[in-house]
Amino acid sequence: MIAMSDKATAGDGAREFYTETNYQKQARRPGGIARDQAIKNADANIEMLKPSFEDWLNEQINALVKIIPKGESSIPAGLSWIDAADINSQRLADVAATMDYRFMSFVAKNLSLIFDAIRNGSEYRGDVIECHINALRLSRQQQYRELRSEDLPELSEGLRRILESPRL
């Protein structure tokens, strides 16, 4: 439910409406914890999850590798694999961003765009997908974990150019 109140504005007779959603009302209720404390708690929870996150990353990347057809130079018959690979790469991008693995998120988003392009009729390029899988593996390494795509300009630009290729 949205509550609306109006207040007249000076001058031209225009009216300004303020809307308040149910969520906004609940957020202003008394009780709960302060915003700063909630953020500290969330950061602490993320830090607690990071050790097991490495295992999860390995599982997700390995699952992605198993889904993607190997040694193909043209689109493999049927595209059932592509939906699973796309969902996997989207999940990887979202969770990696949450866990502050920015470059990994960038690469996984690129993979998702590649799968989308293939689904829409672009050429299947196993070499391009393999390149991105290798970049995902690289991004797991300690020295790359918290880097952004801007911190690796040559590699990032190369991955971006691949997406712009007319063959993709």
Buried (B, 14 or more C-beta within 10 A) or exposed (E): EEEEEEEEEEEEEEEEEEEEEEEEEEEEEEEEEEEEEEEEEEEEEEEEEEEEBEEEBEEBBEBBBEBBBEEEEEBBEEBEBBEBBBBBBBBBBEBBBEBEBBBBBBBBBBBBBBBBBBEEEBBBBBEBBEBBBEBBBBBBEEEBBEBEBEEBEEBBEEBEEBBEEEEB
